[in-house]
Amino acid sequence: MFIKLLMLNILLLALFLVSCAPETSEQELPEQEMAVQPDVGEGQNKYEDTLFSAVYPDTWTYSEVTYGLQTDISFFPIGGESLVGLFVSPLDMSMAGLEQARLSEIEKSGGILALVSREEVIFAGKKAVKLTTINDAVAVKGDQVEYIVDAGSKSVSVALIMPLDSTEDEKQDLQAIAESIRFA
């Protein structure tokens, strides 16, 4: 009888502990696992279902502390109705360099351009991805991983992010465009 009572008490205690366990909320998730949700005004989510999930004005700057360093990130929409482009600019990139990039042939390429320093973060889809080299980065759209072409330079990398269903010809065209771009 004593053993039955002891087992019943243990069972009740286990049930009590389970019912008191706090639920994990989104706010308690590690920062790197939370979706990046930039603040956009009501009615601005024109590109809700596209790669970067929000439409940004002509120049929208987002500043945050990343890996202990303050990073200014400038966003420009490029492409058509189905694509949103993203520039991630290192602090030492000049406005002239940004303007040159924004006005470049990339805007008409049908690709998505991301400019990043190799040590910073690219906001790809809704996830922040740490770069060691540009080729280590991935862009997330649902469960799809996009291709990234590296054009590279001394301080800034140029990445063209292409859908998984891009043809070989399309990849070669975008590669040629990327390799033709140089920043002063």
C-alpha positions as CSV (number, residue, x, y, z in Angstrom):
1,M,0.0,0.0,0.0
2,F,2.8,2.4,0.9
3,I,4.5,1.8,-2.5
4,K,1.3,2.5,-4.3
5,L,0.9,5.8,-2.4
6,L,4.5,6.7,-3.1
7,M,4.0,6.1,-6.9
8,L,0.8,8.1,-6.9
9,N,2.6,11.0,-5.2
10,I,5.5,10.8,-7.7
11,L,3.0,10.8,-10.6
12,L,1.1,13.8,-9.2
13,L,4.3,15.7,-8.7
14,A,5.4,15.0,-12.3
15,L,2.1,16.2,-13.6
16,F,2.3,19.4,-11.5
17,L,5.8,20.1,-12.8
18,V,4.8,19.6,-16.4
19,S,1.8,21.9,-16.0
20,C,3.9,24.6,-14.3
21,A,6.7,24.6,-17.0
22,P,6.8,27.9,-18.8
23,E,5.9,27.9,-22.5
24,T,8.7,29.1,-24.9
25,S,7.5,32.3,-26.5
26,E,9.0,33.9,-29.6
27,Q,10.6,36.5,-27.4
28,E,12.5,33.8,-25.6
29,L,14.0,32.3,-28.7
30,P,17.7,33.1,-29.4
31,E,18.1,36.2,-31.5
32,Q,19.7,34.4,-34.4
33,E,16.6,32.1,-34.7
34,M,14.0,34.9,-34.7
35,A,12.7,36.3,-37.9
36,V,14.1,39.6,-38.9
37,Q,11.1,41.9,-39.0
38,P,12.0,45.5,-40.0
39,D,9.5,48.1,-39.0
40,V,7.3,49.0,-42.0
41,G,4.2,51.2,-42.0
42,E,0.7,49.9,-42.5
43,G,0.1,49.2,-46.2
44,Q,3.7,48.9,-47.1
45,N,3.9,45.1,-47.3
46,K,3.6,45.1,-51.0
47,Y,6.2,42.4,-51.4
48,E,4.9,40.3,-48.5
49,D,5.4,37.0,-50.3
50,T,8.7,37.7,-52.0
51,L,12.2,37.2,-50.9
52,F,12.6,40.0,-48.5
53,S,9.0,40.1,-47.2
54,A,8.7,43.9,-47.1
55,V,8.9,46.9,-49.4
56,Y,11.5,49.5,-48.5
57,P,11.4,53.2,-49.5
58,D,14.1,54.5,-51.9
59,T,16.5,54.8,-49.0
60,W,15.7,53.0,-45.8
61,T,18.5,52.8,-43.2
62,Y,18.4,50.2,-40.4
63,S,21.0,50.4,-37.7
64,E,21.7,47.7,-35.2
65,V,24.4,46.2,-33.1
66,T,25.7,43.0,-34.7
67,Y,28.5,40.9,-33.3
68,G,29.5,43.9,-31.1
69,L,29.9,46.3,-34.1
70,Q,27.4,48.9,-35.2
71,T,26.4,48.3,-38.8
72,D,24.4,50.7,-41.0
73,I,22.4,48.8,-43.5
74,S,20.8,50.6,-46.5
75,F,18.0,49.0,-48.4
76,F,16.9,49.8,-51.9
77,P,14.1,48.1,-53.8
78,I,15.1,46.9,-57.2
79,G,13.7,44.6,-59.8
80,G,10.0,44.2,-60.7
81,E,6.8,43.2,-59.0
82,S,8.1,39.8,-58.0
83,L,11.6,40.7,-56.7
84,V,12.8,43.0,-54.0
85,G,16.5,43.9,-54.0
86,L,18.7,44.5,-51.0
87,F,21.9,46.4,-50.5
88,V,23.7,45.8,-47.2
89,S,26.3,48.5,-47.1
90,P,29.4,48.5,-44.8
91,L,30.0,51.7,-42.8
92,D,32.9,52.7,-45.0
93,M,31.1,52.5,-48.3
94,S,30.6,55.9,-49.8
95,M,27.2,57.3,-51.0
96,A,28.7,57.5,-54.4
97,G,29.4,53.8,-54.3
98,L,25.9,53.1,-53.2
99,E,24.4,55.3,-55.9
100,Q,26.6,53.7,-58.6
101,A,25.4,50.3,-57.4
102,R,21.8,51.4,-57.3
103,L,22.0,52.7,-60.9
104,S,23.9,49.8,-62.2
105,E,22.8,47.2,-64.7
106,I,21.9,44.9,-61.8
107,E,18.6,46.8,-61.4
108,K,17.5,45.5,-64.8
109,S,19.0,42.0,-64.5
110,G,16.1,40.2,-62.9
111,G,18.6,39.1,-60.2
112,I,18.7,40.4,-56.6
113,L,21.8,42.2,-55.6
114,A,23.2,42.2,-52.1
115,L,26.3,44.2,-51.2
116,V,28.0,43.1,-48.0
117,S,31.3,43.3,-46.3
118,R,32.5,39.8,-45.7
119,E,32.4,40.2,-41.9
120,E,28.9,41.5,-41.7
121,V,25.4,40.1,-41.9
122,I,23.2,39.7,-44.9
123,F,19.5,39.7,-44.2
124,A,18.4,37.0,-46.5
125,G,14.6,36.5,-46.5
126,K,13.8,36.7,-42.8
127,K,17.0,35.2,-41.4
128,A,20.3,36.8,-40.6
129,V,23.2,34.8,-42.0
130,K,26.8,35.3,-40.8
131,L,29.2,35.5,-43.7
132,T,32.8,34.2,-43.6
133,T,32.9,34.4,-47.4
134,I,30.0,35.3,-49.7
135,N,29.9,31.8,-50.9
136,D,29.0,30.6,-47.5
137,A,25.8,32.6,-47.4
138,V,22.4,31.3,-48.2
139,A,19.2,33.1,-49.0
140,V,16.0,31.5,-47.6
141,K,12.7,31.6,-49.4
142,G,10.4,29.1,-47.7
143,D,12.5,26.0,-47.7
144,Q,14.3,26.9,-50.8
145,V,18.0,27.9,-50.9
146,E,18.9,30.3,-53.6
147,Y,22.1,30.3,-55.6
148,I,24.7,33.0,-54.9
149,V,27.3,34.2,-57.4
150,D,30.4,35.9,-56.0
151,A,31.9,38.7,-57.9
152,G,34.0,40.0,-55.1
153,S,36.4,42.9,-54.5
154,K,38.8,44.0,-51.8
155,S,36.3,45.4,-49.4
156,V,32.8,44.7,-50.8
157,S,31.3,41.6,-52.2
158,V,28.6,41.6,-54.9
159,A,26.2,38.7,-54.8
160,L,23.5,37.9,-57.3
161,I,20.9,35.7,-55.7
162,M,19.2,33.5,-58.3
163,P,16.2,31.2,-57.9
164,L,16.8,27.4,-57.8
165,D,15.0,27.0,-61.1
166,S,17.4,29.4,-63.0
167,T,18.7,27.9,-66.2
168,E,22.4,27.5,-66.9
169,D,22.2,30.3,-69.4
170,E,20.6,32.6,-66.9
171,K,23.3,31.8,-64.3
172,Q,26.0,32.6,-66.8
173,D,24.3,35.9,-67.8
174,L,24.1,36.9,-64.2
175,Q,27.7,35.8,-63.5
176,A,28.9,38.0,-66.4
177,I,26.9,41.0,-65.1
178,A,28.3,40.5,-61.6
179,E,31.9,40.2,-62.8
180,S,31.5,43.4,-64.9
181,I,30.7,45.5,-61.8
182,R,33.5,47.3,-60.0
183,F,33.2,49.8,-57.2
184,A,35.6,52.8,-56.9
